[in-house]
Amino acid sequence: MKLSGHLSFFLIALLVVLSIPALAMDKKQEKEFHRISGLSLDELTEHANAALAKRYPDEKWETHRFPDYVFRSESIEAAYKIAVKRPDLLAKIHCYCPCEAIGHKTLLHCFFKNGEQGVFDKHAVFCVICYGEALLAFLWAELGATDQEIIDGMKKKYLPERTIPEEIMLP
């Protein structure tokens, strides 16, 4: 009887631990998260390329058969590499450019037609918001940010709260 009580307690404790979502970032990670948010596009690209090389050291990128337009800049190329390696991540993120008007549902749609791997979409090549978001999302994920922290970070960066100047407020 005593053994089954301990076993029950253990199983309940295990279920509680497993049901807790991924822990939030610690203070050091939060500081790095905010630092990354403020990087220039060139700096984001440099950090993303380094992270891609570290995460996928033996990747044969040519096997992905990127269209020529992907190689217009290092930033675009890095973003498309992220799209082929982390479609799961990009599929969870809203794109903050006006691409919803052309049917895009998530950031992944900016890189792949209909948001499905296989056929590349050229949209992200022409949109610094799209490829900038991909670089940010990847770097934040590599840092250990949760999906929700990444989503919240994107909202904060691309939809910052703005105060309305008093002189234009109606009486």
N, C-alpha and C positions, 0 to 999 in steps of 0.2 A: 504494500500500500504506500509506504514511504517513497519507494522508488518511482511509482507512477506519479506521485505528487511532484517530485523533482523533475521528472520528465515533462510533465505538463507545464511546469513553470518555465523550463528551458525552451520548450516549443513556443510558448506565448512570447517570451523574450525575443526569440529568434524572429518571429513574425513581426514584432514591433520594429526591430532593427532593420529588417528587410523592407518594411513599408515606408521608412523615412527616405525622402528624396535625397539626391546627392547634396552633400554639404556645400554651403556657400563658400566663396573664396575667403582666404584669410586676409589679414591687413596688407601683407606684402603683395599678394596677388592683386588685391583691389588697387593698390597704388600703381602696379604695372599695367593693369587694365586701363586705368585713366591716362597713363602716360602714352600707351599705344593709341588711344582714342585721339590724342592730339598730334600724332605724327603726320608729317607731310606725305604726299603720295609716293615720292621717291624713297622716303624712309620706310613706309609700309611695305613697299615692293622689296627693298633690301632685306627687311626682316622676314617677310613671307618666303622669299627665295631661300634664305638660310634655313628656315623652319622646314620647308619642303625638302631640301637636301638632307637635313637631319632625319626627318620622318621617313623619307622614301629614298635612301641612299643608292639603292640598286635599280631604281625605276628606269625602265626603257621608255621614255616619253614618246619616242617616235612611234611606238606601237598604238598610240591613241589616235594617230592619223589626224592631227589638228589641221584645219583648213589654213591656207596661207594668211588669211586676215588675222589670225590669232597672234602672229609674230610682228604686229605693228609696233608694239612697245613691250618692254619688260613687264610692266604692270599688267597689261592685258594677258600676256602669256602666263604669268604667275596665277592670275585669276582663273583662267581656263584650266590650268593644271589642278587648282583647288576644286574646281567644278567636277572634274573627272574622278578625283580621289575622295571628295567629301560631298557627294550629292545629297546625302542624308541631312547634312547640316544646312546647306543652302535651301533645301525644300522646306525648312522650318522658318525661314526668314522672309519677312515682307520686304519688297523692293520699294525704296522711297523715291524712285523716279516715276514719271507719269505712265509707265508701261502697262498699268492696269487697263488703260484705254485700248491696248492692242491684245488684250486677253491674258496677260501674264498674271498668274496666281501667286507665285512666290519668286524669290531671287533665282531659283534654279531655272525657271522659264526664260530668264535672260541669257542663259548659256546653252540650253537645250530646247529644241522645239517641243512644245506641249509639256515641258518640264520632265521629259523622259530621256534618259541617256540613250545615245545612239546617233541622233542627228543634231549637230551643233546649230545653235541660233546665233546670228551675227549681231543681235541687238547689243550685247554687252561690250562689243568692240567700240561702239560709239558713245558709250555712257560711262563717264567717270564715277557716277554714283553706283552703278551696278558693280563694276570691277573693284571699286573702293570698298564697297560693303563685303564682297567676297574675301578680300585681303584681311579686313578687320575681323570678320567672323572666324576665319581660320586662325589668325593669331590669338584671338581671345579663347578659342577652343583649345589651342595648344597650351595656353596658360593654365587651363583647368576650369574655365568659366562654364557654368551650366548653360543649357539651352535658354532658360529663362533670363539669365544674366546677360546673355548675348542679345536676346530680343530686346530687353530693357535698355541695353547700351545703345542699340541701333536707334531706338525711339528717342533717347536722350540726345544723340548726335544729330539725327536728321529731323526731329520735331521738337526742338528745344522750346521750353516755355518762354514766352516773350511777354513782357509787361507792356501794357498799352500806355503810351505817353498821355499824361493828364490833359494836355492841350487838345487832344482829339476826342476825349471822352464827351459823350452827350450829357447835358444837365439832367 
